[in-house]
Amino acid sequence: MARPLRVEFDRAVYHVMARGNERRAIVRDDRDRKRWLDTLGRVAERYGWRVSAFALMDNHFHLFLQTPQPNLSAGMHDLNGSYAGYFNARHRRVGHLLQGRFKSLLVEDRGYWRQVSRYVHLNPVRARLAARPEDWRWSSYPGYHRPARRLAWADYGPVLAEFGGDGPDGRRAYRAYVEDALGRRLDNPLSAAVHGLVLGSDAFVERVRAMVAGQAEDPETPTLGRLRRGAGMAEVIAAVVGRLGGQPERWRAGRRCDDPSRAVAAYVARQASTLAGRDIAEALGYRNVSSVSVACRRVEAALSAGRLGKALREILADLATNH
């Protein structure tokens, strides 16, 4: 099966969806929902994402966000891998939690914030998880309904800008727009996407086609002509060992290895590559994806304690120079 097309550039806007493997639940209770929400917030802050709408359901989730840097794939690998590691450990399960790779739809940054955000916010109502969108605490809508319920890392501005701004009148107008759709069938705005990949004007679609062909020439957005392929594992390992040392030849499954560089390589791979968790595990000699997540959490703990920060910035800069 072909891998989904990923188009990443500065300030790109996406609708993202990920579903549980075999459509099974990805959350079982509010403790799981809280952990997923906290993980999303951490990822949004780490990658600089501007998350304007999200909705966590029982067996899937929706995100509507802008990425100031071309890092959607890296952030999604972090989000899905970190949460899956937690979920499997807590519920004593193994195997994939999410079904394949996440789906992403590239959206034009003009005229679609209201439609797509309403579609995302009404998902819990359509699924009969709540009678009204503000009653579902596991979405961004409560923050639009009442400022006191806002999340510090969410970005409410782009949606409300289409209703006059983030003031009482703008919030009232957006609430009315969402409530107008309650109880009646609406066309899915995402169904208008070209080939299910791009939602926008003809000019925007043509611009994306040129990007995919490597022919974009836009002086206002110079990164559009450069599609990011991400670093390979050989490059990640070389960059980590070059800065921190290490013995990659000892990184083999079934063999005890306390080499801290291996954990750093796992963390960097999540940040700087588009590789699936299982590929990272295989390349670094971990038993499974959960082991990769555990290693990444050790690195995160070191970062929180004020260690490794400088080295990691240098490693990521080394990789960015070549991509």
NUPA-505695 format. One record per residue (C-alpha): residue in one letter; residue number from 1; x, y, z. Coordinates in Angstrom, 3 decimals. Layout:
PT;A;NUM;X;Y;Z
...
END
This chain:
PT;M;1;0.000;0.000;0.000
PT;A;2;1.319;3.451;-0.918
PT;R;3;2.327;5.731;1.933
PT;P;4;0.095;8.799;2.334
PT;L;5;1.389;11.959;0.708
PT;R;6;2.935;14.394;3.196
PT;V;7;3.384;18.002;2.159
PT;E;8;5.065;20.071;4.853
PT;F;9;6.041;23.728;4.760
PT;D;10;6.120;26.753;7.045
PT;R;11;2.670;27.860;8.269
PT;A;12;0.864;24.922;6.663
PT;V;13;-2.680;24.213;7.923
PT;Y;14;-3.971;20.667;8.338
PT;H;15;-6.952;18.625;9.337
PT;V;16;-5.523;15.458;10.902
PT;M;17;-7.291;12.265;11.896
PT;A;18;-6.025;9.053;13.483
PT;R;19;-8.127;6.000;14.237
PT;G;20;-7.719;3.053;16.585
PT;N;21;-6.450;-0.191;15.120
PT;E;22;-9.404;-2.233;13.841
PT;R;23;-11.541;0.730;14.949
PT;R;24;-11.031;-0.257;18.576
PT;A;25;-11.059;2.201;21.455
PT;I;26;-7.955;4.320;22.026
PT;V;27;-9.268;5.530;25.408
PT;R;28;-11.080;3.537;28.069
PT;D;29;-11.764;6.123;30.752
PT;D;30;-11.150;9.733;31.731
PT;R;31;-7.665;8.928;32.982
PT;D;32;-6.744;7.912;29.416
PT;R;33;-8.459;10.979;27.993
PT;K;34;-6.583;13.251;30.371
PT;R;35;-3.284;11.625;29.425
PT;W;36;-3.991;12.050;25.704
PT;L;37;-4.926;15.697;26.243
PT;D;38;-1.775;16.359;28.280
PT;T;39;0.335;14.655;25.602
PT;L;40;-1.233;16.772;22.871
PT;G;41;-0.516;19.921;24.865
PT;R;42;3.110;18.918;25.398
PT;V;43;3.564;18.132;21.706
PT;A;44;1.883;21.384;20.640
PT;E;45;4.228;23.407;22.831
PT;R;46;7.334;21.457;21.832
PT;Y;47;6.713;21.763;18.086
PT;G;48;5.131;25.200;18.140
PT;W;49;1.825;23.943;16.747
PT;R;50;-1.122;26.329;16.716
PT;V;51;-3.981;23.950;17.549
PT;S;52;-7.287;25.663;16.825
PT;A;53;-9.636;22.686;17.102
PT;F;54;-9.509;19.119;18.332
PT;A;55;-11.908;16.426;19.420
PT;L;56;-10.979;13.177;21.130
PT;M;57;-13.530;10.429;20.503
PT;D;58;-13.559;6.863;21.809
PT;N;59;-11.759;5.262;18.872
PT;H;60;-10.257;8.195;16.951
PT;F;61;-9.384;11.868;17.161
PT;H;62;-9.427;14.988;14.983
PT;L;63;-6.983;17.906;14.977
PT;F;64;-7.137;21.202;13.082
PT;L;65;-3.859;23.044;13.358
PT;Q;66;-1.203;25.189;11.776
PT;T;67;2.489;24.266;11.866
PT;P;68;4.756;27.366;11.798
PT;Q;69;7.618;24.952;10.988
PT;P;70;7.402;21.939;8.633
PT;N;71;7.128;19.380;11.437
PT;L;72;3.698;17.728;11.242
PT;S;73;5.059;14.194;10.800
PT;A;74;7.625;14.552;13.574
PT;G;75;5.015;15.889;15.991
PT;M;76;2.450;13.222;15.126
PT;H;77;5.009;10.458;15.652
PT;D;78;5.714;11.972;19.054
PT;L;79;2.020;12.303;19.951
PT;N;80;0.924;8.862;18.778
PT;G;81;4.042;7.039;19.930
PT;S;82;4.093;8.582;23.399
PT;Y;83;0.404;8.000;24.010
PT;A;84;0.450;4.449;22.629
PT;G;85;3.366;3.586;24.922
PT;Y;86;1.437;4.869;27.937
PT;F;87;-1.802;3.100;26.908
PT;N;88;-0.143;-0.262;26.286
PT;A;89;1.762;-0.104;29.563
PT;R;90;-1.272;0.887;31.598
PT;H;91;-3.618;-1.680;30.063
PT;R;92;-0.989;-4.410;29.738
PT;R;93;-1.387;-4.877;26.037
PT;V;94;0.997;-5.170;23.104
PT;G;95;0.723;-4.321;19.438
PT;H;96;-0.379;-1.302;17.488
PT;L;97;-2.890;1.007;19.111
PT;L;98;-3.505;3.165;16.052
PT;Q;99;-4.465;2.022;12.582
PT;G;100;-1.637;2.647;10.133
PT;R;101;-0.299;6.144;9.590
PT;F;102;-2.354;9.195;10.486
PT;K;103;-4.386;10.895;7.751
PT;S;104;-3.762;14.546;6.979
PT;L;105;-5.579;16.978;4.727
PT;L;106;-3.782;20.151;3.682
PT;V;107;-6.113;23.145;4.060
PT;E;108;-5.761;26.598;2.532
PT;D;109;-5.068;29.242;5.167
PT;R;110;-8.000;31.371;4.106
PT;G;111;-11.748;30.932;4.450
PT;Y;112;-11.855;27.425;5.917
PT;W;113;-11.281;27.960;9.631
PT;R;114;-14.976;28.249;10.473
PT;Q;115;-16.125;25.251;8.435
PT;V;116;-13.447;22.798;9.479
PT;S;117;-13.487;23.833;13.138
PT;R;118;-17.279;23.399;13.299
PT;Y;119;-16.971;19.956;11.703
PT;V;120;-14.393;18.941;14.320
PT;H;121;-16.337;20.403;17.246
PT;L;122;-19.584;18.683;16.285
PT;N;123;-18.016;15.229;16.079
PT;P;124;-18.902;14.327;19.701
PT;V;125;-22.510;15.386;19.098
PT;R;126;-22.795;13.350;15.902
PT;A;127;-21.355;10.362;17.766
PT;R;128;-23.877;10.896;20.587
PT;L;129;-21.183;11.354;23.175
PT;A;130;-22.749;14.657;24.200
PT;A;131;-25.987;16.519;23.521
PT;R;132;-24.152;19.800;22.961
PT;P;133;-20.521;20.433;21.957
PT;E;134;-19.718;22.473;25.071
PT;D;135;-20.635;19.439;27.197
PT;W;136;-17.762;17.379;25.756
PT;R;137;-14.735;18.382;27.797
PT;W;138;-12.329;16.441;25.562
PT;S;139;-12.459;18.937;22.724
PT;S;140;-11.414;22.538;22.187
PT;Y;141;-14.978;23.829;21.914
PT;P;142;-15.520;24.535;25.646
PT;G;143;-12.794;27.195;25.349
PT;Y;144;-14.731;28.893;22.563
PT;H;145;-17.942;28.667;24.545
PT;R;146;-16.437;30.141;27.707
PT;P;147;-12.955;31.749;27.982
PT;A;148;-12.504;30.405;31.521
PT;R;149;-12.353;26.885;30.066
PT;R;150;-9.540;27.631;27.641
PT;L;151;-6.348;25.631;27.358
PT;A;152;-3.130;27.616;27.562
PT;W;153;-1.582;25.901;24.535
PT;A;154;-4.614;26.087;22.190
PT;D;155;-4.950;28.918;19.653
PT;Y;156;-8.487;30.300;19.383
PT;G;157;-7.561;33.360;17.338
PT;P;158;-7.629;32.098;13.719
PT;V;159;-11.181;30.727;13.987
PT;L;160;-12.567;33.734;15.830
PT;A;161;-10.885;36.087;13.354
PT;E;162;-13.500;34.969;10.827
PT;F;163;-16.208;36.173;13.242
PT;G;164;-14.814;39.591;14.076
PT;G;165;-12.106;38.657;16.546
PT;D;166;-11.668;37.208;20.021
PT;G;167;-14.123;39.455;21.831
PT;P;168;-17.646;38.953;23.199
PT;D;169;-19.235;39.619;19.804
PT;G;170;-16.890;37.281;17.942
PT;R;171;-17.363;34.458;20.447
PT;R;172;-21.136;34.935;20.381
PT;A;173;-21.160;34.803;16.591
PT;Y;174;-19.104;31.610;16.517
PT;R;175;-21.329;29.942;19.097
PT;A;176;-24.360;30.843;16.992
PT;Y;177;-22.659;29.427;13.888
PT;V;178;-21.966;26.109;15.629
PT;E;179;-25.381;25.896;17.262
PT;D;180;-27.061;26.568;13.926
PT;A;181;-25.838;23.137;12.795
PT;L;182;-27.252;21.227;15.765
PT;G;183;-30.042;18.888;14.835
PT;R;184;-29.623;19.140;11.067
PT;R;185;-27.540;17.342;8.499
PT;L;186;-24.513;19.231;7.201
PT;D;187;-22.269;18.528;4.268
PT;N;188;-18.826;17.450;5.352
PT;P;189;-16.524;20.332;4.267
PT;L;190;-13.663;17.860;3.899
PT;S;191;-15.537;16.020;1.140
PT;A;192;-14.610;18.872;-1.200
PT;A;193;-10.904;18.080;-0.910
PT;V;194;-9.137;17.291;-4.171
PT;H;195;-8.193;13.591;-4.166
PT;G;196;-8.854;13.677;-0.422
PT;L;197;-5.568;15.518;0.049
PT;V;198;-6.020;19.274;-0.471
PT;L;199;-8.870;21.592;0.495
PT;G;200;-8.769;25.053;-1.028
PT;S;201;-9.117;27.215;-4.098
PT;D;202;-7.959;26.159;-7.554
PT;A;203;-4.929;28.410;-7.173
PT;F;204;-3.988;26.744;-3.873
PT;V;205;-4.417;23.267;-5.347
PT;E;206;-2.170;24.181;-8.263
PT;R;207;0.416;25.578;-5.893
PT;V;208;0.477;22.324;-3.951
PT;R;209;0.771;20.344;-7.172
PT;A;210;3.794;22.429;-8.105
PT;M;211;5.311;21.772;-4.684
PT;V;212;4.881;18.046;-5.065
PT;A;213;6.585;18.267;-8.447
PT;G;214;9.395;20.269;-6.856
PT;Q;215;8.685;23.295;-9.039
PT;A;216;7.287;25.830;-6.587
PT;E;217;8.660;29.358;-6.951
PT;D;218;7.125;31.630;-4.354
PT;P;219;9.368;34.405;-3.001
PT;E;220;7.038;35.013;-0.053
PT;T;221;7.325;31.430;1.171
PT;P;222;10.767;30.202;0.158
PT;T;223;10.394;26.807;1.830
PT;L;224;7.538;25.759;-0.461
PT;G;225;9.847;24.401;-3.106
PT;R;226;11.603;22.102;-0.651
PT;L;227;9.648;19.093;0.535
PT;R;228;11.044;17.722;3.739
PT;R;229;11.930;14.033;3.513
PT;G;230;13.230;13.719;7.073
PT;A;231;16.444;12.133;8.285
PT;G;232;17.139;8.437;7.917
PT;M;233;18.212;6.263;10.840
PT;A;234;21.801;6.062;9.624
PT;E;235;21.957;9.863;9.669
PT;V;236;20.346;10.040;13.111
PT;I;237;22.776;7.518;14.584
PT;A;238;25.751;9.255;13.002
PT;A;239;24.656;12.650;14.332
PT;V;240;24.088;11.328;17.868
PT;V;241;27.305;9.333;18.048
PT;G;242;29.209;12.248;16.542
PT;R;243;28.121;14.499;19.402
PT;L;244;27.771;12.089;22.324
PT;G;245;29.825;9.066;21.403
PT;G;246;28.381;5.592;21.838
PT;Q;247;28.660;2.052;20.557
PT;P;248;25.914;1.387;17.991
PT;E;249;27.296;-2.083;17.342
PT;R;250;26.019;-3.059;20.806
PT;W;251;22.470;-1.867;20.124
PT;R;252;20.869;-5.237;19.480
PT;A;253;17.581;-6.768;20.608
PT;G;254;17.984;-9.234;23.448
PT;R;255;21.274;-7.750;24.600
PT;R;256;21.442;-5.502;27.638
PT;C;257;22.853;-2.114;26.737
PT;D;258;23.006;0.909;29.021
PT;D;259;24.485;3.173;26.345
PT;P;260;22.597;6.492;26.829
PT;S;261;23.225;7.441;23.200
PT;R;262;20.755;4.792;22.074
PT;A;263;17.929;6.467;24.007
PT;V;264;18.952;9.836;22.590
PT;A;265;18.934;8.343;19.073
PT;A;266;15.381;7.106;19.660
PT;Y;267;14.305;10.547;20.824
PT;V;268;16.011;12.313;17.912
PT;A;269;14.476;9.875;15.411
PT;R;270;11.036;10.767;16.740
PT;Q;271;11.871;14.447;16.297
PT;A;272;13.749;14.547;13.006
PT;S;273;12.489;11.639;10.916
PT;T;274;9.200;10.405;9.499
PT;L;275;9.964;6.789;10.396
PT;A;276;7.352;4.631;12.061
PT;G;277;7.989;3.588;15.653
PT;R;278;8.534;-0.038;14.697
PT;D;279;11.250;1.001;12.209
PT;I;280;13.003;3.053;14.893
PT;A;281;12.819;0.093;17.288
PT;E;282;14.296;-2.278;14.718
PT;A;283;17.117;0.090;13.745
PT;L;284;18.146;0.687;17.364
PT;G;285;17.745;-2.857;18.632
PT;Y;286;14.722;-2.253;20.855
PT;R;287;12.257;-5.076;21.337
PT;N;288;9.185;-3.051;20.377
PT;V;289;7.655;0.402;20.000
PT;S;290;6.873;0.573;23.715
PT;S;291;10.593;0.267;24.482
PT;V;292;11.239;3.234;22.190
PT;S;293;8.633;5.268;24.071
PT;V;294;10.234;4.360;27.413
PT;A;295;13.616;5.483;26.082
PT;C;296;12.136;8.773;24.878
PT;R;297;10.611;9.402;28.282
PT;R;298;14.039;8.928;29.895
PT;V;299;15.448;11.563;27.575
PT;E;300;12.516;13.885;28.330
PT;A;301;13.211;13.451;32.058
PT;A;302;16.838;14.395;31.472
PT;L;303;15.753;17.475;29.548
PT;S;304;13.398;18.474;32.365
PT;A;305;16.328;18.164;34.777
PT;G;306;18.376;20.544;32.651
PT;R;307;20.601;17.919;31.023
PT;L;308;21.171;17.122;27.347
PT;G;309;19.542;20.320;26.101
PT;K;310;22.616;21.782;24.396
PT;A;311;23.655;18.458;22.862
PT;L;312;20.182;17.791;21.495
PT;R;313;19.953;21.236;19.930
PT;E;314;23.292;20.651;18.231
PT;I;315;22.257;17.201;16.969
PT;L;316;18.972;18.481;15.564
PT;A;317;20.791;21.410;13.966
PT;D;318;23.229;18.980;12.332
PT;L;319;20.337;17.041;10.820
PT;A;320;18.409;20.145;9.779
PT;T;321;21.447;21.409;7.861
PT;N;322;21.232;18.369;5.599
PT;H;323;17.460;18.518;5.127
END
